[in-house]
Amino acid sequence: MYNVFCSHEYDDRAVSKKQAQGNPAAVVLMHNWPDDNEMLTFASEREQPVTAFVVKESKSYAIRWFSQSAEINLCGHGTLAAAAAITDRDGIEAMSFTSRYGDIDVTRIGEQYRIQFPIFSRDGDKATIDVGCLPIQPVEAFFTRDIVLVLASESEVMQFELDKSWLKQQCEHHALIVTAQSADDEYVLRYFAPSIGIDEDIATGSAQCSLAPYWFEKTGRRSLAVRQLSESGGQFNVHHHSDSQIFLDASVHQCHVE
């Protein structure tokens, strides 16, 4: 793959411990921002779940993320991929990204990257979610940026089938997450975001902004393993950092063409 904007384009597979797993992302390192339509067209042509566009600023990196059909408001695996690309190109192992949705710090720790994420607060003002039509009834349901359905078991998460018409009725929300506890120190999830052109995401770092605080409270633990039960799969670890932030640790397998 070749970068049409500057000197490098990277194709990374993020948030996985195994090279056959994880979520691919294209990364474009630029000197200046192109037109929004140009970035969307480029992302669509790359045919990756997400393309991260990055511009170096004086003390940080500005970042934006695009799926093949829309701009995304926060993307964990795209940010991890961008961090790996910057480390590979510039040798920098700790960096800050600025976005329209807040600042994100990323640090390389051994063979993994640690990303500092905001916590998505539960929205107590929303009406109860109507889940009566769903084939699998949740144990609990709540809103954050996303709709979260807590199911009874890992097998129910695996068996869950997305009702796109139902999700479309919840149009103000970014995505649907289904989750369950799978062990004392682990939870699983699946993530559906057809509104931004991603029917089911492979491995979703930003979903942990909604899920990690919930499972920290439920389990009484401050560190948890996470598995995403998509076809390719994703694995990462989350850690409590503060009342407003979490850490997410994940691996990035990288290739690039200059």
C-alpha positions in Angstrom: 0.0 0.0 0.0 1.2 3.5 -0.8 0.6 6.8 0.8 -0.8 9.4 -1.6 -0.4 12.3 0.9 3.1 12.1 2.2 6.0 9.6 2.6 4.5 6.7 4.4 1.3 4.6 4.7 1.1 1.8 7.2 -1.3 -1.2 7.4 -1.5 -2.4 11.0 -3.4 -5.2 12.7 -4.2 -3.9 16.2 -5.5 -5.1 19.5 -4.6 -8.8 19.3 -1.9 -11.1 20.8 -1.9 -13.4 17.7 -0.9 -12.2 14.3 -3.8 -14.1 12.7 -6.2 -12.1 14.9 -6.9 -8.4 15.3 -8.4 -5.5 13.5 -6.6 -4.1 10.4 -6.2 -0.3 10.0 -4.5 1.9 7.5 -2.5 4.8 8.9 -1.7 7.9 6.8 1.0 10.3 8.3 0.6 13.7 6.7 2.0 17.3 6.9 -1.3 19.0 6.4 -5.0 18.1 6.4 -6.6 17.4 3.0 -10.2 18.0 2.3 -12.7 15.9 4.4 -14.1 14.3 1.2 -10.6 13.4 0.0 -10.0 11.6 3.3 -13.3 9.7 3.1 -12.6 8.8 -0.5 -9.1 7.5 0.4 -10.5 5.5 3.3 -13.1 3.9 1.1 -10.5 3.0 -1.5 -8.3 1.3 1.1 -11.2 -1.0 2.0 -10.0 -1.3 5.7 -12.4 -1.1 8.6 -10.7 2.2 9.7 -8.1 4.6 8.3 -6.4 6.9 10.7 -5.1 10.3 9.4 -2.4 11.9 11.5 -0.8 15.4 11.3 2.3 16.3 13.5 1.8 19.4 15.7 4.3 21.1 17.9 4.0 18.8 20.9 1.5 16.2 19.8 -0.2 14.6 16.9 -3.7 15.5 15.6 -5.7 12.4 14.6 -8.9 11.7 12.8 -10.5 8.3 12.0 -12.6 7.3 9.0 -14.5 4.1 8.2 -15.3 3.4 4.6 -18.4 5.5 4.8 -18.1 8.1 7.6 -15.9 9.8 10.1 -15.7 8.1 13.5 -15.8 10.0 16.8 -13.2 7.8 18.6 -11.3 4.7 17.4 -9.0 2.7 19.7 -7.5 0.3 17.2 -6.9 3.1 14.7 -5.1 5.1 17.4 -2.9 2.1 18.4 -2.1 1.6 14.8 -1.1 5.2 14.4 1.1 5.0 17.5 2.9 2.0 16.1 3.4 3.7 12.8 5.0 6.8 14.5 7.2 4.5 16.7 8.3 2.7 13.5 9.0 5.9 11.6 10.3 8.3 14.3 11.4 6.0 17.2 9.0 7.8 19.6 7.6 5.5 22.2 5.4 7.9 24.2 3.0 10.3 22.4 -0.1 12.4 22.8 -2.9 12.6 20.2 -5.4 15.4 20.0 -8.8 14.9 18.5 -12.2 16.6 18.3 -13.2 14.2 21.1 -10.4 14.8 23.6 -6.7 14.0 24.1 -5.3 10.4 24.1 -1.9 9.4 25.5 -0.2 6.3 24.1 3.0 4.6 25.5 4.9 1.6 24.2 5.5 -0.9 27.0 7.6 -3.8 25.9 5.8 -5.5 23.0 2.5 -3.8 23.7 1.1 -0.3 23.6 -0.9 1.3 26.5 -3.6 3.8 25.5 -5.2 6.1 28.0 -9.0 6.3 27.3 -11.8 8.4 28.8 -14.7 6.6 30.5 -18.0 6.9 28.8 -20.5 7.7 31.6 -23.8 5.9 31.8 -26.7 8.1 30.7 -29.3 8.0 33.5 -31.6 10.4 31.7 -32.5 8.0 28.9 -35.7 6.0 28.9 -35.5 2.2 29.4 -34.3 0.4 26.3 -37.0 -1.6 24.6 -35.5 -5.1 24.3 -38.7 -7.1 24.1 -38.3 -7.9 20.4 -34.7 -9.3 20.8 -34.3 -13.1 20.6 -31.9 -13.1 23.6 -33.0 -11.0 26.6 -30.3 -9.1 28.4 -29.7 -9.3 32.2 -29.1 -5.5 32.1 -29.2 -2.8 29.5 -27.9 0.8 29.6 -26.8 3.7 27.4 -23.4 5.4 27.1 -22.1 6.7 23.8 -23.3 3.2 22.8 -26.1 0.8 23.7 -24.8 -1.9 26.0 -26.7 -5.2 26.5 -25.3 -7.4 29.3 -26.1 -11.0 28.6 -26.1 -14.1 30.9 -23.1 -16.0 29.4 -20.4 -16.1 26.8 -22.4 -18.5 24.7 -25.3 -16.0 24.5 -22.8 -13.4 23.3 -21.6 -15.8 20.6 -25.2 -16.7 19.6 -26.5 -13.1 19.4 -27.9 -12.0 16.0 -28.1 -8.3 15.3 -31.5 -6.9 14.4 -30.6 -4.0 12.2 -34.1 -2.6 12.1 -34.2 -2.5 15.9 -30.8 -0.9 16.1 -31.8 1.7 13.5 -34.6 2.9 15.8 -31.8 3.8 18.4 -30.3 6.1 15.8 -28.7 8.6 18.2 -26.3 6.0 19.5 -23.0 5.1 17.9 -23.2 1.3 18.2 -24.5 -1.7 20.0 -22.3 -3.7 22.4 -23.3 -7.1 23.8 -21.1 -8.4 26.7 -20.9 -11.0 29.4 -18.6 -12.1 32.1 -16.6 -15.2 31.0 -14.3 -15.7 34.1 -13.6 -14.1 37.4 -11.1 -11.8 35.7 -12.4 -11.6 32.1 -15.3 -10.4 30.1 -16.2 -10.9 26.4 -18.0 -8.7 23.9 -19.2 -8.2 20.3 -19.6 -4.7 18.7 -22.0 -3.7 16.0 -21.9 -0.3 14.3 -23.8 -0.4 10.9 -24.5 3.3 11.2 -20.8 4.0 10.3 -20.5 1.2 7.9 -19.2 -1.5 10.2 -21.7 -4.3 10.6 -19.6 -6.1 13.2 -16.2 -4.7 14.3 -13.3 -7.1 14.8 -11.6 -5.6 17.8 -12.8 -2.4 19.4 -10.7 -0.5 21.8 -13.2 2.3 22.3 -15.9 -0.1 23.4 -14.0 -0.6 26.7 -14.7 3.1 27.6 -18.3 1.8 28.1 -17.6 -1.7 29.4 -14.5 -1.6 31.6 -16.1 0.7 34.3 -19.1 -1.6 34.4 -17.1 -4.8 34.8 -14.7 -3.2 37.3 -17.7 -2.5 39.5 -19.3 -5.9 39.0 -16.2 -7.9 39.6 -14.5 -5.7 42.2 -11.2 -5.9 40.2 -9.1 -3.1 38.8 -7.6 -5.1 35.9 -9.4 -7.4 33.5 -8.7 -9.5 30.4 -11.0 -8.9 27.4 -11.8 -11.1 24.4 -13.8 -9.9 21.5 -15.8 -12.7 19.9 -15.7 -11.6 16.3 -14.7 -13.9 13.5 -11.0 -12.8 13.6 -11.1 -12.1 17.3 -9.3 -9.5 19.5 -7.6 -9.7 22.9 -6.5 -7.0 25.2 -6.3 -6.0 28.9 -7.9 -3.1 30.7 -6.9 -1.4 33.9 -8.6 1.1 36.2 -6.6 4.4 36.2 -9.0 7.0 37.7 -12.7 7.8 38.0 -12.5 9.3 34.5 -9.9 7.2 32.7 -8.9 3.6 31.9 -5.7 2.1 30.4 -6.0 -0.4 27.6 -3.0 -2.6 26.7 -2.8 -4.3 23.3 -0.4 -5.6 20.6 0.1 -4.3 17.1 1.4 -6.4 14.3 2.7 -4.1 11.6 3.8 -4.0 8.0 4.5 -1.0 5.8 5.5 0.0 2.3 7.5 3.1 1.6 
